[in-house]
């Protein structure tokens, strides 16, 4: 498949890029600093700005799917959604956040007293992005939320999927970038969560 990846040089984006490359996809890897994008089979690095709707639309036109792996505080959901619409690509996948996941019915993780203040701005912007997506009916979007602890680790291939509730064990709530990338790539290849949010964790 032809996949456009916005934010391809970041922590999550770089793992997604490797997973998609390893699976034989053709990826247009977009970043503000394309020289930071890993040189991998099937990857074409392009300079792009998440705030430039028209230029972004031109970069992603003609692809089978678009992934947004940019920080919510370093992008604007209206601009990104408008760029995807303008490109004509229908399939849009977003690297989501854990903050909007529920820890109890109607209670979001970001609203708990224990939620780290340093991540609150990013989490609230991610929740706003999800709310906007839930009003979008002309794109086949998917918002994949990681677990609370989202860090570099191993590609184990062992994880659980959920919907709107935070996944946790007695060891806490976590997922590696590498295993997250497996789930995102699987969703691109075999869509099961069209116009839905879902989550992954151990």
C-alpha positions in Angstrom: 0.0 0.0 0.0 1.0 3.6 -0.4 0.9 5.3 3.0 1.7 8.9 4.0 3.1 9.3 7.5 3.1 12.8 9.1 5.6 13.0 11.9 7.8 10.2 10.6 10.9 11.3 12.5 9.4 11.2 16.0 9.5 8.5 18.7 6.3 6.9 17.6 6.6 7.9 13.9 10.0 6.3 13.5 8.7 3.0 14.9 5.7 3.1 12.6 8.0 3.8 9.7 10.1 0.8 10.4 7.1 -1.5 10.9 5.5 -0.4 7.6 8.8 -0.6 5.7 9.4 -4.1 7.1 6.0 -5.1 5.8 6.8 -3.9 2.3 4.7 -0.8 2.1 5.6 2.4 0.1 5.8 5.2 2.6 6.0 9.0 2.1 7.6 10.0 5.3 6.8 13.6 6.2 8.6 15.7 8.8 9.8 19.3 9.3 13.3 18.0 9.2 13.4 15.2 6.6 17.1 14.6 7.1 16.1 13.0 10.5 13.9 10.4 8.8 15.5 6.9 8.7 16.6 5.7 5.3 14.6 2.4 5.0 13.3 0.3 2.0 10.2 1.8 0.4 10.6 5.2 2.2 10.6 8.6 0.5 11.4 11.4 2.9 9.6 14.7 2.3 9.7 18.1 4.1 6.2 19.1 5.4 4.6 21.3 7.9 1.6 20.1 9.9 0.2 23.7 9.9 0.3 24.1 6.1 -3.0 22.6 4.9 -2.5 23.1 1.1 1.1 21.8 1.0 0.2 18.9 3.3 -2.7 18.0 1.1 -0.5 18.0 -2.0 2.0 15.7 -0.2 -0.5 13.1 0.8 -2.7 13.1 -2.3 -2.7 9.7 -4.1 -2.0 7.6 -1.1 -4.2 4.7 0.3 -4.0 5.9 3.8 -2.6 8.8 6.0 -1.2 8.5 9.5 -0.8 11.4 11.8 1.9 10.9 14.4 2.4 14.5 15.5 2.1 15.9 19.0 -1.3 17.4 19.6 0.2 20.6 21.0 2.4 20.9 17.9 -0.5 20.6 15.4 -4.1 21.7 14.8 -6.8 19.1 14.3 -8.9 21.3 12.0 -5.9 21.9 9.7 -4.9 18.2 9.6 -8.5 17.0 8.9 -8.9 19.7 6.2 -5.7 18.6 4.6 -6.8 15.0 4.4 -10.1 16.0 3.0 -8.5 18.2 0.4 -6.1 15.4 -0.6 -9.0 13.0 -1.5 -7.6 10.2 0.7 -10.4 8.7 2.8 -8.4 6.5 5.3 -7.0 8.6 8.1 -5.3 7.1 11.2 -4.2 9.1 14.3 -1.7 8.2 17.0 -3.9 9.0 19.9 -3.3 9.7 23.6 -4.2 7.8 26.8 -5.7 10.8 28.6 -9.1 10.5 27.0 -9.4 6.8 28.0 -11.8 6.0 30.9 -10.7 4.7 34.2 -14.3 4.4 35.4 -17.6 5.0 33.5 -17.6 8.7 32.5 -14.2 9.4 34.2 -11.2 10.1 32.0 -7.6 9.4 32.9 -6.7 13.0 32.3 -9.2 14.1 34.9 -7.8 12.0 37.7 -5.7 13.7 40.5 -2.7 11.4 39.7 -2.4 12.5 36.1 1.0 14.2 35.6 0.5 18.0 35.1 3.4 18.1 32.6 1.3 15.9 30.2 -2.1 17.5 30.8 -2.0 20.0 27.9 -1.1 17.4 25.4 -3.8 15.0 26.8 -6.5 17.6 26.7 -5.7 18.6 23.1 -5.8 14.9 22.2 -9.2 14.5 23.7 -10.4 17.5 21.8 -9.1 16.0 18.6 -11.0 12.8 19.3 -14.2 14.8 19.9 -13.8 16.5 16.6 -13.2 13.2 14.8 -16.4 11.9 16.2 -18.3 14.5 14.2 -16.5 13.5 11.0 -18.5 11.2 8.7 -16.8 11.7 5.3 -13.4 10.2 6.4 -12.7 6.6 7.4 -10.8 7.6 10.5 -9.3 5.6 13.4 -7.9 7.0 16.6 -5.6 4.5 18.3 -4.9 5.3 22.0 -1.8 3.8 23.7 -1.8 2.8 27.4 -0.7 5.3 30.1 3.0 4.5 29.9 4.0 4.8 26.2 7.7 4.2 25.9 10.5 2.6 23.8 10.7 -1.1 24.4 10.5 -4.4 22.7 8.5 -5.7 19.8 6.9 -8.6 21.5 3.7 -9.1 19.5 1.9 -9.8 22.7 -0.8 -7.2 23.7 -4.5 -6.7 24.4 -6.9 -4.5 22.5 -9.8 -2.5 24.1 -12.2 0.3 23.2 -12.6 3.3 25.5 -11.4 2.0 28.8 -7.7 2.2 30.0 -6.1 -1.2 29.8 -4.1 -2.1 32.9 -2.6 -5.0 34.9 -1.3 -5.3 38.5 2.0 -4.0 37.0 0.3 -0.8 35.6 -0.8 0.4 32.2 1.8 0.4 29.4 2.7 -0.4 25.8 5.9 -0.1 23.8 6.2 2.1 20.7 7.2 -1.1 18.9 4.1 -3.1 19.8 1.9 -0.1 19.2 3.3 0.1 15.7 2.2 -3.5 15.0 -1.3 -2.7 15.9 -1.4 0.4 13.8 0.0 -1.4 10.8 -2.5 -4.3 11.3 -5.4 -1.8 11.3 -4.2 -0.2 8.0 -3.9 -3.6 6.4 -7.1 -5.1 7.8 -9.4 -2.2 9.0 -11.6 -3.2 11.9 -12.1 0.1 13.7 -13.5 2.5 11.1 -14.7 5.8 12.7 -13.8 4.4 16.1 -11.3 4.9 18.8 -9.6 1.8 20.2 -6.7 1.1 22.5 -3.8 -1.3 23.0 -1.9 -2.3 26.1 -0.3 -5.3 27.9 
